[in-house]
Amino acid sequence: MNIIIDQFKSISRAIKGLLGYERNNADNQNFVFSWEIAIDQGHNKVRYRLLLIMLSVIVLLFTACDSITNNSSKNNAKQTLSISSGTTITYTTSPQDVLIRTFYGGGKLGTFEMSPEISIYGDGTYILGPGLQMQQGRLQAAALQQLLNKLVDTYSLLKLNKQQYYDIPDQNATVLQLMLNDKEYTYLYGPFGNVQESAQDISEYQRLGKALTSITEALIGPTHKYTSQEMVLLVHQTFSPDLSQSIPYWYFQDFTLFQLSVYECGLIQPDLTGPNADTGCLTYTVPHTALLLNAQQLQQIKTLLHGQEQAVFLERRAYYSVTLRPLLPDEIEQKTLAMFGSQELSYTGVSLAEGPVPIPTLTP
């Protein structure tokens, strides 16, 4: 609608320009144009210009409507796939929308994933983690549809009776997310069958395991390093720096490392029993939030890191681990960081924050 309004404004300005010469020089007043006067006076030039204006209006309106339709089609591109069983599934073909994603962790064994294990997008792009050195590849449309057909038809994942196949507490597990038919399906695959389970549950557990294997086996093409122009800065205080290395001081005017570490991981309480008060944030568990840098901040911090993605800095006798993590395509749009840590068996994501970093309020 805004496009059409803008087109009308443009047309209005054009009409004023085309008809501006019709003025009454006798009394130097602007005369009011009307269709009746133009016809009665037989101004052939005016008729010709009016015809051009009307044609222009029609063309511009059709162009605006077509533009709106095309934009809508791009933003909501859907593909319908007929699977072998005779049913159909729909999925987005957008390069910003995730179709398949996996994480590994969640137990109390100290596993922290800085990024997902696998992310497959609607256009076939896939990005492999789980660390900072992510790799990017591409599935052709036919290969992507073949994989989806396996997951939905061969292994019948959308018909599983349970979401969690996991019966030993505190162990790591694989989280599988599927986004199909405008719905999100989430499954947990971990140690299972250690207590009495039904034959159906065991069969479904085995199908889920084979489905996860088929996802990994489908990603066999060439890959290259994944990069992004947008990055988050992750900071936490560390109590075990490598003191054999030279550790630089932090010089940055927008915020201190103490500010950002408290903002992302919370305030660390003094350890009365020893020198290590590490809370595990960003080493075992996910942060509360993550700071999305603007272009100027990103450039300055890259300079401080000397092209590295991770480093340790010294600030006021405290050491901080500083990490630049590139955003994935869906994270940019959703404003949520895809990370998975210990002691969480359900994925929630980490909210992205922009703007000034708040100054912590210290309580006595």
N, C-alpha and C positions, 0 to 999 in steps of 0.2 A: 504493500500500500504506500509506503514512503517513496518508493521508486516512481509510482504513478503520480503522486503529488508533486514530486520534483519535476517530472516531465511536463505537467500542466503549468508549473511556474516558468519553465523554459519557453513553453509555447506562448504564454502571456507576454513575456518579454519580447519574443519575436514579433508578435502581432503589433505591439507598440512601436517597434522599430520600423516595421514595414509600412505602417499607416501614419507614421509621424509626420510625413511630408504634407498630409492633407490638413492644412491650416488656412484660416481666413486671414489673408494679409491685409484686408481693408481695415478691420478693427483690431487686428493683432490678438485675437482670442482663439483658444483651442476649440475647434468645432467637435461636436459629439458625433462619432460615427455610428451609423445604423444601417441595417441591411436594406430597408425601404428607400432611404435617401440615395444609397449607392445605385440601386436599380433604376429609380426614377431619373436620376441624372445621367444614367447611361455611361458610367465610367467603366470602360472596357478593361482598363488596367487594374482597376480595383477588383472587378470580377475575377480577372486572371489571378490576382494575388490571393483572393479569398479561396479560390480553388486549390492553389498550392498549399495554403494554410490547412485546409480541410484534409488534403491528402497527407500532409505532414503529421497532423494529429492522429490519423488512423495508423500510420506507420509507427509513430512513437509509442502509441498505446499497445500495439501488438508486440513491439520490441520489449516494452516494460513487462508485459505479462509473460512473455517467453523467458525473460531474464529471471523473473520470480520462480517460474516453473523449473528452470534449469538449476537454480540455486537450491530449491527445495529437493530436487532429485539428487543432487550431489550430497546434501546433508543427510538425506534419509534413504540412500541407495540400499536396496534390498535385493537379495538373490533367492529364488525359490529352487530347491533341489528335490527332485523325485528320487527317493531311495528305493532299494531293491524290494523292500516289503510292500511297496505300493503306496505308502504314505509320503508326505512332503514335509520338508523343513524350510524355514526361512532364516537367513542370516544377513547381517550387514556386510557391505563390501567397502566400507570406509577404512582408510588407512589409520584412522585414530581410534577405531573401535576394536576391542579385544574379542576374539572368538574363543580362544583356548589359552589358559594360563595355568602354570603349576608353580608351587612353592614346596620347599622341604624344610621341616623343622618342627617347632612347637613344643618339644619336650624339654626336659631339664638337663640336657646334655651339653648345653652351651652353644647351640647352633644359632647363628644370626645371618640372615640373607639380606645383603644390601640391595638386591634386586631380585626379581622372579627368576626361577630356573628357566622357564620357557614362556614366551608371549607370542601368540600367533594372531595377526590382525586380519581384518576383513579383506584386504587386498592381497593377502598371501605373504606379506612381510612377516618374518619372525625374528625375534631378538632373544639371544641366549645369555643367561646370567650364570651364577647368581651374584657375582661381585661387581667391581667397578669396570673391569675389562670386558664389557659386553660385546658380543658378536652379532652381526646382522646378516640375514640371508633372505631368500625369496622362494616361496612355493608357487608354481604355476597354478592357474585356476583349476585345471583338471586334477592336479595332485591334491590341492586343497579339498576339492569336492570328494575325491576318493577317500581321503582321511575322514572327513565328516561322515561319509557313508559308513565307514567302518565303525566309528564311534556310536552312531545312532542305530544302525541296522545290525551289523555283525555282533556287536557287544551290547546293544540295547541299553545304553547308559541312561536314556531318558525314562526308562521304565524300571529302574532299580527301586526296590522297596525301602532301602535305607540310604542315608546320606553319610553315615559314619561306619566304617569297617575298621574298628580299632578297639581292642579290649585289654591292652596293658597300659596302665597309667604312666605318665611321665616319659614316654618314649617319643622319638621323632616320627613324623608321618608325612606323607605327600598330600598336599591340598590341590585338587583339580577343580578349576572353574570353567564352565562352558556357558557361552552366551548365544542361545539359539531360540528362535520363535519368540523374540522379544522378552525372554525370560532368562534369569541366571540360575544355573544349576551348580551346586557345590558339593564335592565329595571328599571324604577323608579316607586315605588308604594307608594303614599302618599295620603293626603286628595284630593278627586276628586268628581266631580259631584255638586260642589257648584255654578257653572255657567252652562248655557245650554250646554249639551253634547248630542251627537247622541246616539241612542239606541245601535248601534254597539260598540261604545267606552265604554259605561256603561257595556255591556256584557263582553267585553275583560278585563275591569278593575276587574270585579268580578271573572273571570277565573284566572287572575293573583294573586288575593288574595287567592283563593283556592289552587293554585299551591304552594304559599309560605307556607300555612298551611300544605300541604302534605309533604313538605320537612322537616318541624319540626317534624311532626308525625312519619316520617320514622326512626328518630334517637332515637330508644327506647332501644337499647342494653346497656350493662354495659360499663362504662367509667372509666378511670384512669387519673391521672394528666399527662399532656403533658410536656415533658422535651426535651431539645436540648443541644448539646455540643457547639453550636455556639449562641452567644448572642450579642445584641447591647446595648450600653450605651447611655441613653437619659438624658440630663441635661438641666434644665432651672432655672433661678433665681426666687426665691419665696420671696414675701413680707409679708407673713403671716405664719411664722413658729410657731410651738407650743413651746413657750418659757418655759413652765412648765416642758419640757423634757430636758435632757442633750443632747446637740448637739455637736458632735465631729468635730474636725478640719480635713480638707482634706490634707492627705499627700500622694502624688503620683508623681513620677518624670517625667512621660511621658508627662503629660499636666496638666494644671490647669483647674478648673471648669469654670473659666471665659472664657478661650480659647474655651472650648468645647461648652459652652452655646451660645457663639457668633457664633460659627461655625454651630450649629444646628438650632438656633432660631433667630439669628441676634442680632445686637447691640441694647441694650435698651437705648433710649434717656432719658435724665433727665426729671422728671415730675415736672414742675414748679408750679403746683397747689396743690400738695400733695405728701405724701411719697410712694404711690403705683403707680409704673410705669409699672406694669405687662402688657405684650403684649398679653397674652392669649395662647402663644405657649406651647404646651404639656399639657395644661389644657382645652382649647377649640378648638385649631387649631393644625394641624399637623406641624412638623418641616420641615425645608428646606432640611435637610439631616440627616442621622443617622450614628453613628460611629460603625463599626463592629470591635469588639475586637479580638486581637490575643490570643492564649492560655495562654501565660504568663500574659498578662494584665487582662484577665478574672479571673485567679486564684487570682491575687493580689487584685482585686476589690471585689471579693467575700469575701475575708478576711476582707477588710475594712467594708463591709456591714454585717459582722457576720452572713452570711447565709440568710439574708433577700433579698428581691427583690427590695426594695425601702427604701430610707432613706434621711434625710436632713443633709447637712454638712455646716460648717462655713468656709469661706475663705476670708481673708482680709475684715472683717466686713460686708460681704455679705453672704446671705443664699442661698443655692442651693438645689433643689430637684434632687436626683440621682436615676435612675431607670434602672434595668437590665431587658431586654425583650428578651425571647428566640425566635429564628428564626423559622418560619414555613418551611416545606420541600420545597415549591416552592420559598420562599424568598431566600434561600441559593443559588439556581440555577439562579434565575432571578436577584439577587442583588438589590431587591426592597422590601421595607417594606410595608406590607399591613395594612394601618391605615386609619381612616376616621374621619374627624372633622367637626366642625361647618362651616357654610357659604360656603359649597361646595357640590353641588348636582351631581357632576361627579367625579368618582374615578380616581386618577392618580398614587397613590403610592408615597413612599418616597425613594429616591435613597440611597443606602448604600455606605459608604466611608470607605476605609482602609488606614492604614499608619499614618504618623505623622499628628497631628492636627495643622493647620496653626495658626500663631500668628496674632491676629486681628490688623488691621491698624486703629488707632484712629485719627479721623479728629478733628482739633481744632474748 
